[in-house]
Amino acid sequence: MFRTFRERASAYELMDDRSQGGEELREALRHLRRLNRLFSAAAPTLFGVSRLWAEAGKPRRLEVLDIGAGSGDVNAALLRWAAAQGVELTVTLADRTPEACAEAAAYFADEPRVSVMCRDLADLDERGADIVTGSQFLHHFASEELPEVASAMLRASRIGIVIQDIHRHWLPWAAVWLAARLLSTNRYIRNDGPLSVAKGFRAEDWEQLDKALGSPGLTCSWRPLFRYVVTIAAKPGGVADE
């Protein structure tokens, strides 16, 4: 379908069509958890959060807000990490779709450290969390929208933000295309899985974002299984509880 990955694909994912949804979307979110486990989607987010936490002086209490969280499954690894580190972690999962919020609430029903709210990026409280994360979230936006998306995440954070997304390359595209067809018959998964890779990023995309933001605190790391982790420190003025 995509002969070149030089430029980001511009097609919309089915999950971005708010006129659709219902049980088919909820099933897609459940099947997406399979792909996340297969491709270790939680590890890059944990890498970024632990980096910002260490740079902030390893506070004993930490509030994380995951925007565009879907069912929020990547945060299970964060909870295990926090328990091992002795960190009092609370996680808020935010998504604009009721299907995602329902799936997240069901997935973490027995986890008191996790709360769920149906909210869009533009409606987040200013400095409402220590760290704001976006896991496989930014690729849903056009390139010209990325500076405002990152800025909105920064406004909602006290320590900084973690962006985790896919390296745009033919190899992960082929792997996701195959896995989506082996693991699911859901049309969201089969369409949006490979498309999300084609809408992903390369190093130069993060360099352009850095220039647009004019922020000296941006760091970009390539992680295994074709993932990028971008961390951006918030401007002084808010810190986590010590």
C-alpha positions in Angstrom: 0.0 0.0 0.0 2.8 2.4 0.9 5.8 2.3 -1.5 7.8 4.9 0.3 8.0 6.0 3.9 9.9 9.2 3.2 6.9 11.3 4.1 4.2 10.7 6.7 1.0 9.2 5.5 -1.9 11.7 5.7 -4.9 9.3 5.7 -7.2 9.3 8.7 -7.4 6.2 10.9 -10.8 4.7 11.5 -10.4 5.3 15.2 -10.3 9.0 14.5 -13.8 8.9 12.9 -16.1 9.9 15.8 -19.2 9.0 13.8 -18.2 5.3 14.2 -17.5 3.3 17.3 -19.6 1.1 19.5 -18.8 -2.5 20.3 -16.5 -2.8 17.2 -14.3 -0.1 18.6 -14.2 -1.6 22.0 -13.2 -4.9 20.5 -10.5 -3.1 18.6 -9.1 -1.6 21.8 -9.0 -5.1 23.4 -7.2 -6.5 20.3 -4.8 -3.5 20.4 -3.7 -4.8 23.8 -2.4 -7.9 22.0 -0.4 -5.9 19.6 1.0 -3.8 22.4 2.2 -6.8 24.3 3.7 -8.3 21.1 5.6 -5.2 20.3 6.5 -4.2 23.9 4.7 -0.9 23.6 4.9 -0.3 27.4 8.7 -0.3 27.6 9.4 3.0 25.8 6.8 4.9 28.0 8.4 3.5 31.1 11.9 4.5 29.8 10.7 8.1 29.3 8.8 8.4 32.6 11.7 7.0 34.6 14.1 9.4 32.9 12.0 12.5 33.8 11.4 11.1 37.4 15.2 10.7 37.9 15.9 14.2 36.5 13.3 15.7 38.9 15.1 14.2 41.9 13.2 11.0 42.2 10.1 12.3 44.1 8.3 9.9 46.4 4.9 10.8 44.9 4.2 11.0 41.2 1.1 11.8 39.2 1.0 10.7 35.6 -1.7 11.6 33.1 -1.9 9.6 29.9 -3.7 11.5 27.2 -5.3 9.6 24.3 -4.9 6.6 26.5 -7.2 4.1 24.8 -7.6 1.3 27.3 -4.4 2.5 29.0 -2.8 -1.0 29.2 0.8 0.3 28.7 0.5 1.9 32.2 0.4 -1.5 33.9 4.2 -1.6 33.5 4.4 1.9 35.2 2.5 0.6 38.2 4.8 -2.3 38.6 7.9 -0.1 38.3 6.5 2.4 40.9 5.8 -0.4 43.3 9.4 -1.7 42.9 10.8 1.8 43.4 8.7 2.7 46.4 7.0 5.5 44.5 3.4 6.5 45.4 2.1 6.6 41.8 -1.3 7.7 40.6 -2.3 7.4 36.9 -5.1 9.3 35.2 -6.2 7.9 31.9 -7.8 10.5 29.6 -9.5 9.8 26.3 -12.1 11.6 24.3 -14.1 8.5 23.3 -16.6 6.8 25.6 -15.5 3.4 24.3 -11.9 4.0 25.3 -13.0 5.3 28.7 -15.2 2.2 29.3 -12.5 -0.2 28.3 -9.9 1.6 30.5 -12.3 1.5 33.5 -13.0 -2.2 33.0 -9.3 -3.1 32.5 -8.2 -1.3 35.7 -11.4 -1.9 37.7 -9.4 -3.4 40.6 -6.6 -0.9 40.6 -7.2 2.0 43.0 -4.1 3.9 41.7 -5.8 4.4 38.3 -8.6 6.8 37.5 -10.3 7.4 34.1 -11.8 10.6 32.6 -13.3 11.3 29.3 -11.5 14.5 28.2 -9.8 15.9 25.1 -6.3 17.3 25.0 -7.5 20.9 24.9 -9.5 20.5 28.1 -6.7 19.3 30.4 -6.1 21.3 33.5 -3.0 23.5 33.5 -0.2 21.8 35.5 -2.7 19.1 36.5 -0.1 16.3 36.6 3.6 15.8 37.2 4.2 14.0 33.9 1.9 13.9 30.9 2.4 11.0 28.5 1.2 10.3 25.0 1.7 6.7 23.9 1.2 6.2 20.2 -0.8 9.4 20.3 1.0 12.1 18.3 0.9 10.1 15.0 -2.9 10.8 14.9 -2.1 14.5 14.2 -0.8 16.2 11.1 2.8 17.5 11.2 1.8 21.1 11.4 -0.3 20.3 14.5 2.4 18.7 16.5 3.9 21.9 18.1 0.5 22.8 19.5 -0.1 19.2 20.7 3.2 19.1 22.5 2.6 22.6 23.9 -0.8 21.6 25.3 0.8 18.5 26.9 3.5 20.7 28.4 0.9 23.2 29.8 -0.8 20.3 31.6 2.5 19.0 33.2 4.6 20.1 36.1 7.8 18.0 35.4 7.5 17.4 31.7 6.1 15.2 29.0 6.8 11.8 27.4 6.0 11.1 23.8 6.3 7.6 22.6 5.6 6.7 19.0 6.5 4.6 16.1 9.5 4.8 13.8 8.2 5.1 10.2 10.0 2.3 8.4 9.0 -0.6 6.0 10.1 -3.3 8.5 7.7 -2.4 11.4 5.0 -1.7 8.8 5.3 -5.2 7.4 5.4 -6.7 10.9 2.3 -4.9 12.0 0.5 -5.6 8.8 1.1 -9.4 9.3 0.4 -9.4 13.1 -2.8 -7.5 12.6 -4.1 -10.2 10.2 -2.9 -13.1 12.4 -4.3 -11.7 15.6 -7.5 -10.0 14.7 -10.3 -9.8 12.1 -11.4 -6.4 13.4 -11.4 -3.8 10.6 -10.0 -1.1 12.9 -7.0 -3.2 13.7 -6.3 -4.3 10.2 -6.6 -0.8 8.8 -5.2 1.3 11.5 -2.3 -0.9 12.6 -0.2 -0.6 9.5 -1.5 2.9 8.8 -0.2 4.0 12.2 3.3 3.0 11.2 3.0 4.9 7.9 1.9 8.0 9.9 4.8 7.5 12.3 8.1 9.5 12.6 11.7 9.7 11.7 14.5 11.6 13.5 14.1 14.6 11.3 10.4 15.0 12.4 11.5 15.3 16.0 14.2 17.8 15.0 11.5 19.9 13.3 9.4 19.7 16.4 12.3 20.8 18.6 12.9 23.8 16.4 9.2 24.8 16.3 9.0 24.6 20.1 12.3 26.4 20.7 12.7 24.3 23.8 16.2 23.3 25.0 14.7 20.5 27.1 13.8 18.1 24.3 15.6 14.7 24.1 14.9 12.0 21.6 15.9 8.3 22.0 15.4 5.4 19.6 14.3 2.3 21.5 14.0 -1.4 20.5 11.3 -2.5 18.1 11.2 0.7 16.2 10.0 3.2 18.8 11.0 6.8 19.6 10.8 8.2 23.0 10.8 12.0 23.3 11.0 13.7 26.6 10.5 17.5 27.1 11.1 19.1 30.5 8.4 21.6 31.6 9.3 25.2 32.2 10.1 26.1 35.8 7.2 26.8 38.0 5.8 23.5 39.1 7.4 20.4 40.7 6.2 17.1 42.1 5.7 16.7 45.9 8.9 15.7 47.5 
